[in-house]
Amino acid sequence: MLSYLPMAHIAERHLSHYRRMVGGFTVTVISDHTQIPAVLADFRPEYLFSPPRLYAKFRAGLALQIDSEPEELRNDFVKMLSLGGRKLDAQEDDSVALSDGEGVCCTNR
């Protein structure tokens, strides 16, 4: 588990302090929230709780990075997002199924 919110935040206290005692989680603490993307790349937690603001910042940063990439990569990214949404729909509603080959997306790099 990754701990980055102040302990005064009820969710942080519950998840990284109390739940660790019950569930036996290993907690990695970072003091600078700007380092979260780098830590996530190395740490790869099983789940990550966050207030919505962090996810909004991740999305904005990713959008800026994707916008600066070549058009082919941007198109592949849009296809992957669409495929991910369809897969989620298929998992939540058995009546929506992915067709054969629809899971194959994008060029290999």
N, C-alpha and C positions, 0 to 999 in steps of 0.2 A: 504494500500500500504506500502511496505517496502522500506525504503530509506537507501542505504548504500554506494553509489558512492559519490565522491566529487561533490559539487555544480558546480564546474568548468566543469564537464562533461555535455555536452549539453542534453543528454538523461535524466540525473538525474534532471537537472533544469526544463526541459519540463514536465516530468512525476510527480515528487513529489512536484514541486513548482507551476508552471503555471496551470497544469491540475487540481490540487487540488482546485485551486480557482474557476475553471469553473465547475468541476464535484462534488465538495463537498466530496472528498475522505478524509479518516482519514489516516494520514501518521505516521508510526512508524519509528523512526530514530535509527540506530545502528552505533556506531563509530568503532567497530571492526568487520571486514568482516569475521573473523574466527568463529564468533558466529552465522552466518546466519543459519546453519542447526538447531541449538537449537531454535532460534527465529521462524523459519518457523514452527517447530513442535507445538509451542504454538499459534502463530499468525494466521497461515493459511490464507494468503492473497488470494483474488479472482483471481489475476493474478500477475505474477512476471516478470518484464523485467530485462534482464541482457545481458551484452556482452557475447559472446559464451564462453569465458574463464571460467566463473563461472560454467556453465553447464559441461564443460570438467572436472573441479575439482570435482564436485559432482559425475560424472560418475566414475572417477578414485577412489574416496573414497569408493563408493558403491562396485566397483569391488574388492577392497582389502578386504572389509568386507565379501562379498559373498564367495570369495576364501577361507576364513578361516572357513566357515561353513561346516557341513556334506554334503556328496554327494547328498543325497535326497533333501536337501534344495537348493543346487546349481542347480539340475535338474529342480526343481519346478520354480526357478527364470528364467531359460532359457525358459521354457514353457510359463511363464507369458509374457516375452518379445516378444516371437513369437506371442502369442495370441493378445497382444496389437498392434503389427504391422499389423496383419491380420484384426483386428477390424478397424484400421485406414484406411487400404486399402478398406474395405467394406463401410466405411462411405464416402470415396472420390470417389468410383467407384461402382455404384449400381450393376454391373455385378459380383462383388466378394462378396459372401455371406458366413456367418459362418454357418456350419451345426448344426443341433440340438445337444445339449450337448457339442459342441466345446467350449462354453463359460465357462464350468465347468473345473476348472484347480486346480490341486495341492491338497495336503492333508490338512486337518484342523489341526491347531495347537492351 
